[in-house]
Amino acid sequence: MKYLLLIYENEQRWEKGYDPVELAEYGAFSREVGAAILGGNALKPTATATTVRVREGKRLTTDGPFAETKEQLSGFYMIDSPNLDGAIAIAAKIAGARFGSIEVRPVMTFA
């Protein structure tokens, strides 16, 4: 089954650059569970985001994210795991789990 692992952290941690030790941990994670990873990426800060809505047939755009939060979506992995317990075990190995949270969400498939 496919799961999306959404990484939420306070993006201010990265304002002065990326911690090389933590980046190395992400590399080690990728090597350890690489067979389960179907894709993933880090995301640029929320200041670069644009939120799009369509209301009454009109497109509306807003700079930034939909809502202000303490933690922002900073990246994701798409994984394949036989079950939720396996997906949770993989999520717990992501370095960002120590500083923020990882949302584990099953991917919906349509027949």
Secondary structure as UniProt FT lines:
FT   STRAND          2..9
FT   HELIX           11..14
FT   TURN            15..16
FT   HELIX           20..33
FT   HELIX           34..36
FT   STRAND          37..42
FT   HELIX           46..48
FT   STRAND          50..55
FT   TURN            56..57
FT   STRAND          58..63
FT   STRAND          72..80
FT   HELIX           84..91
FT   TURN            92..93
FT   HELIX           95..98
FT   STRAND          101..106
//
